[in-house]
């Protein structure tokens, strides 16, 4: 028994027939009858009366100390390279502006390298210790729960009040600028 699928014209077509064997034919007129209902457009957002989706909650119950150590080492190393570049640039500019008044760029780079190395090592150790401490306290407290949502609805009242105060302050400044003051005339 062969399976039957529908062609683009709505007629059943056997799977055993090949596409090259049949020639395309003109659509045959059908008897007037009830038309198929139009398909509903796809909606990007839920209907306004639909209940909002609850936010996704994620509970962070532990961290991997090795991953924390590697990531903090890479982050602090990159930060250290930026500090070394800034220190070298500052030292070169100071040597050009006032030669001999400041340490040479090579001395500055040597000292900055020592400070950055110490910062990377101590920062990495501190991050690893913090990871262990978080894992230990998360056993008792259950960890941190984070709510992730895509709801960009109304801002909290404090943010709305801050926005209104900022607008009022800008209007007051523009009103002061447009009013002629006696000292400016």
C-alpha positions in Angstrom: 0.0 0.0 0.0 1.5 3.3 -1.0 1.3 6.5 1.0 -0.6 9.4 -0.4 0.5 13.0 -0.2 -1.1 16.1 -1.5 0.2 18.1 -4.4 0.3 21.9 -4.5 -3.1 21.7 -6.4 -4.8 19.7 -3.7 -5.0 16.5 -5.7 -3.7 13.2 -4.2 -0.5 12.1 -5.7 1.0 8.6 -5.2 4.6 8.6 -3.9 5.5 5.9 -6.4 5.0 8.2 -9.3 8.0 10.3 -10.4 7.8 14.0 -10.9 9.2 13.8 -14.4 6.6 11.3 -15.6 3.7 13.7 -15.2 3.3 16.9 -17.0 2.0 20.0 -15.2 -1.6 20.5 -16.0 -3.8 23.6 -15.7 -6.0 23.7 -12.6 -9.4 22.3 -13.1 -12.3 24.5 -12.0 -14.0 23.4 -8.9 -17.6 23.6 -7.9 -18.4 26.8 -6.0 -18.6 26.1 -2.3 -17.4 27.4 1.0 -14.0 28.9 0.7 -11.3 27.9 3.0 -10.9 30.4 5.9 -7.9 32.6 5.6 -5.0 31.6 7.8 -4.5 33.8 10.8 -1.3 35.9 10.8 1.5 34.8 13.0 1.8 36.9 16.1 5.0 38.0 17.6 3.5 39.0 20.9 0.8 37.3 23.0 -2.6 38.9 23.0 -3.0 41.8 25.4 -5.5 39.9 27.5 -3.3 36.9 27.8 -1.6 36.5 31.1 2.1 37.5 31.1 4.6 34.7 30.9 6.3 34.1 34.3 10.0 35.0 34.3 12.5 32.2 34.0 14.2 31.5 37.3 17.8 30.2 37.5 19.3 29.2 40.8 23.1 29.3 40.9 24.0 26.7 43.5 27.7 26.4 42.9 30.6 27.5 40.8 33.5 25.6 39.3 36.7 26.9 41.1 38.9 26.0 38.2 36.8 27.9 35.7 36.7 30.9 38.0 40.5 30.8 38.4 41.1 30.6 34.6 38.6 33.4 33.8 39.8 35.7 36.5 43.4 35.1 35.4 42.6 35.9 31.8 40.5 39.0 32.8 43.2 40.3 35.1 45.9 39.6 32.6 44.1 41.6 29.9 43.5 44.4 32.4 47.2 44.3 33.3 48.2 44.6 29.6 46.0 47.7 29.3 47.6 49.2 32.5 51.1 48.5 31.1 50.2 50.2 27.8 48.8 53.2 29.6 51.8 53.5 31.9 54.2 53.2 29.0 52.4 55.8 27.0 52.2 58.2 30.0 55.9 57.7 30.7 56.9 58.4 27.1 54.8 61.6 27.1 56.3 62.8 30.4 59.8 62.0 29.1 59.1 64.1 26.0 57.6 67.0 28.0 60.1 67.1 30.8 63.2 65.0 30.1 65.0 63.8 33.2 62.3 65.0 35.6 60.6 61.6 35.7 61.9 58.0 35.7 62.8 56.7 32.2 60.2 54.7 30.3 62.2 51.4 30.8 62.2 52.0 34.6 58.5 52.7 34.6 57.8 49.6 32.5 59.9 47.5 34.9 58.0 48.8 38.0 54.6 48.5 36.3 55.3 45.0 35.2 56.1 44.0 38.8 52.9 45.7 40.1 50.7 44.1 37.4 52.2 40.6 38.0 51.4 40.9 41.7 47.9 42.2 40.9 47.2 39.2 38.5 48.5 36.6 41.0 46.7 38.0 44.0 43.5 38.7 42.1 43.4 35.2 40.7 44.0 33.7 44.2 41.3 35.9 45.7 38.8 34.9 42.9 39.5 31.2 43.5 39.0 31.6 47.3 35.8 33.5 46.7 34.6 30.7 44.5 35.2 28.2 47.3 33.6 30.4 49.9 30.5 30.8 47.6 30.2 27.1 47.1 30.5 26.6 50.9 27.8 29.1 51.7 25.5 28.0 48.9 25.3 24.6 50.6 23.5 26.3 53.5 21.6 29.1 51.7 20.7 27.4 48.5 22.6 29.8 46.3 21.5 32.9 44.4 18.3 32.9 42.4 18.2 35.1 39.3 14.9 35.9 37.4 15.4 36.3 33.7 12.5 38.0 31.8 12.0 39.8 28.5 9.3 42.0 30.0 10.1 45.6 29.2 6.9 46.9 30.7 6.5 50.0 32.9 9.5 51.1 34.8 9.4 51.0 38.6 8.0 54.1 40.3 11.4 55.3 41.4 12.7 55.2 37.9 9.6 57.0 36.6 10.1 59.7 39.3 13.7 60.1 38.4 12.8 60.6 34.7 10.2 63.2 35.6 12.6 65.1 37.8 15.3 65.1 35.1 12.8 66.5 32.5 11.6 69.2 35.0 15.2 70.2 35.7 15.9 70.5 32.0 12.8 72.6 31.5 13.8 74.9 34.4 17.2 75.4 32.9 15.8 76.2 29.5 13.3 78.6 31.1 16.1 80.4 32.9 18.1 80.7 29.7 15.1 82.2 27.8 14.2 84.7 30.5 16.3 87.9 30.1 18.4 88.4 33.2 19.3 92.0 34.2 23.0 91.2 34.3 23.1 90.0 30.7 21.5 93.1 29.2 
